[in-house]
């Protein structure tokens, strides 16, 4: 026999469940949109570094080592563009090599593009300078004019265009590496390098035209370095 009570309970149950299905169908696209929103927000997140009173070193997502001089800033998007850097001040880079993804530094006055190398960028007072320790970089001014620099070369902006520095010092990034490195470097050049780093005047007495230095010296003590040079090259150095 047809049971009207059971039939009514069955129909009532189906009716009660229909709104839940409709709610679920509406909720699915909303949840998907929320997940996508969170993903894109995460992907576009910026990581920022800055150095205050002392130099500070950081490891970026791709393995690049960045050392910031006091007052410098660096920011990048680690999940979207880990090798596209924006910076101000003075930063030294030891770039992890990745030939398929060039490393690009954008400063207020210039841009630098590399594959894998060691270099520093200085951007202050609307001008910029690049010093290369290893590898090759392309240094471009705001107008797009560029120059390729190799190890041991430096360039700075003049009237918005990069110009090669013919008298660059051998250790422009000693502040970041903590070392002076010399390879058959004339003593006169060594003393100019040390004078610029420590803010003193160094002069060797006597004829030093044939004097050259090879070696590594930590930057902690100028007096220790001068003592070693004096012993190695048999010279007397005057410090003022």
C-alpha positions in Angstrom: 0.0 0.0 0.0 1.1 3.6 -0.7 2.3 5.1 2.6 1.6 8.9 2.3 3.5 9.7 5.5 6.7 8.1 4.2 6.3 9.7 0.8 5.9 13.1 2.4 9.0 12.6 4.6 11.0 11.7 1.5 9.8 14.7 -0.5 10.5 17.0 2.5 14.0 15.6 2.9 14.8 16.2 -0.8 13.5 19.8 -0.5 15.5 20.4 2.6 18.7 19.3 0.9 18.3 21.4 -2.3 19.3 24.7 -0.7 22.4 23.2 0.7 23.4 22.0 -2.8 22.7 25.5 -4.2 24.8 27.0 -1.4 27.6 24.6 -2.1 27.5 25.4 -5.8 27.8 29.1 -5.1 30.5 28.6 -2.5 32.8 26.7 -4.8 33.6 29.6 -7.2 33.9 31.9 -4.2 36.5 29.6 -2.5 38.4 29.3 -5.8 38.5 33.1 -6.2 39.7 33.4 -2.6 42.5 30.8 -3.2 43.6 32.6 -6.4 43.6 35.9 -4.6 45.8 34.5 -1.8 48.1 32.9 -4.4 48.6 36.1 -6.4 49.1 38.1 -3.3 51.8 35.7 -2.1 53.4 35.6 -5.5 53.6 39.4 -5.7 55.0 39.9 -2.2 58.1 42.0 -1.9 61.0 41.2 0.4 63.0 44.2 1.6 66.4 44.5 3.3 68.2 47.6 4.6 71.4 48.3 6.5 71.5 50.9 9.3 74.7 51.7 11.1 76.9 48.8 9.9 77.2 46.8 6.7 74.9 43.7 6.6 75.0 40.6 4.4 72.0 38.7 3.1 71.4 35.6 0.9 68.7 36.1 -1.7 66.3 33.3 -2.9 68.5 32.3 -5.9 71.6 32.0 -3.7 73.1 35.4 -4.6 75.0 37.0 -1.7 74.2 40.7 -1.2 76.1 42.9 1.2 74.6 46.3 1.9 76.7 49.3 3.1 75.2 51.5 5.9 72.1 53.3 4.6 71.6 51.0 1.6 68.3 49.3 0.7 67.4 46.3 -1.5 64.0 44.9 -2.5 62.8 42.1 -4.8 59.9 39.7 -5.4 61.3 36.2 -4.3 58.3 34.2 -5.7 57.8 36.1 -9.0 61.1 37.7 -10.0 63.9 36.5 -7.7 66.7 37.9 -10.0 65.2 41.4 -10.6 66.6 43.7 -7.8 65.8 47.3 -6.9 68.3 49.1 -4.7 69.5 52.4 -3.4 72.9 53.3 -1.8 75.9 50.9 -2.1 75.5 47.1 -2.5 78.0 44.4 -3.3 76.8 41.3 -5.1 78.2 37.8 -5.5 75.7 36.5 -8.1 74.6 32.8 -8.4 75.1 31.8 -12.0 72.0 31.0 -14.0 72.5 31.5 -17.8 68.8 31.2 -18.5 67.8 33.9 -16.0 70.0 37.0 -16.1 70.4 38.9 -12.9 69.3 42.5 -13.2 69.9 45.4 -10.7 67.8 48.6 -11.1 69.0 51.6 -9.2 67.6 55.1 -9.3 70.2 56.3 -11.9 71.2 53.1 -13.7 70.7 49.4 -14.4 73.2 46.5 -14.4 72.7 43.1 -16.0 74.8 40.0 -15.4 74.7 36.2 -15.6 77.0 35.3 -12.7 79.7 37.5 -11.4 81.0 39.6 -8.4 80.5 43.4 -8.5 79.2 46.3 -6.6 76.8 49.2 -7.5 77.0 52.6 -5.9 74.0 54.9 -6.6 74.0 58.2 -4.7 73.1 61.8 -5.4 71.6 61.1 -8.9 74.8 59.3 -10.1 76.0 55.7 -10.2 79.2 53.7 -10.3 79.9 50.0 -10.9 83.1 48.1 -9.9 83.5 44.5 -11.3 85.7 42.0 -9.4 84.8 38.8 -11.4 82.9 38.1 -14.7 81.2 40.6 -16.9 78.4 43.1 -16.5 76.5 45.5 -18.7 76.1 49.0 -17.1 73.4 51.2 -18.6 72.5 54.9 -17.8 69.0 56.3 -17.8 69.1 57.0 -21.5 69.9 53.3 -22.3 73.5 53.9 -23.3 75.6 51.0 -22.0 79.1 49.7 -21.6 80.4 46.2 -20.8 82.8 45.9 -17.9 85.0 42.9 -17.1 87.0 41.9 -14.0 89.1 44.8 -12.6 87.2 47.5 -14.5 85.0 50.3 -13.1 82.8 52.9 -14.7 80.6 55.8 -13.5 77.9 58.0 -15.0 78.9 61.3 -16.6 76.1 63.4 -18.1 73.9 60.3 -17.9 76.2 57.9 -19.8 78.6 55.3 -18.3 82.3 56.2 -18.8 85.1 53.7 -18.1 87.4 54.7 -15.2 91.0 54.3 -16.4 92.5 54.6 -12.9 90.3 52.3 -10.8 91.7 50.9 -7.5 92.2 47.2 -7.1 89.9 46.7 -4.1 86.8 48.9 -4.3 84.7 46.4 -2.4 87.1 45.6 0.5 84.5 47.1 2.8 82.2 44.1 1.9 84.8 41.3 1.5 87.0 42.2 4.4 90.1 41.5 2.3 92.6 43.4 0.2 93.9 41.2 -2.7 97.0 42.2 -4.7 98.6 40.4 -7.6 101.9 41.9 -8.7 100.4 45.3 -7.9 102.8 48.3 -7.9 103.4 49.6 -4.4 102.2 53.1 -5.4 98.8 51.6 -6.4 98.6 49.6 -3.1 99.2 52.7 -1.0 96.6 54.7 -3.0 94.2 51.8 -2.4 94.9 51.7 1.4 94.8 55.5 1.7 91.3 55.7 0.1 90.0 52.9 2.3 91.3 54.2 5.6 91.1 57.9 4.9 94.8 58.6 5.5 97.8 59.7 3.4 100.4 57.0 2.8 103.7 57.6 1.1 106.7 55.3 0.6 110.2 56.8 1.1 112.8 56.3 -1.5 112.7 54.8 -5.0 109.8 52.3 -5.3 109.4 52.1 -9.0 110.3 48.4 -9.0 108.3 47.5 -5.9 105.2 45.3 -6.4 103.1 43.4 -4.0 101.3 40.0 -4.1 99.2 38.8 -1.3 96.0 39.0 0.8 95.4 41.1 3.9 92.4 41.4 6.2 91.1 44.9 6.6 91.0 44.9 10.4 94.3 46.7 11.0 96.1 49.2 8.8 99.2 49.1 11.0 99.5 45.4 10.7 99.3 45.7 6.9 101.9 48.4 6.7 104.3 46.4 8.9 103.9 43.3 6.6 104.5 45.5 3.5 107.5 47.1 5.0 109.1 43.7 5.8 108.2 42.1 2.5 109.4 44.9 0.2 112.1 46.4 2.5 110.5 49.9 2.4 109.6 52.6 4.9 106.1 54.0 4.7 105.0 57.3 6.1 101.4 57.6 7.4 99.7 61.0 7.9 
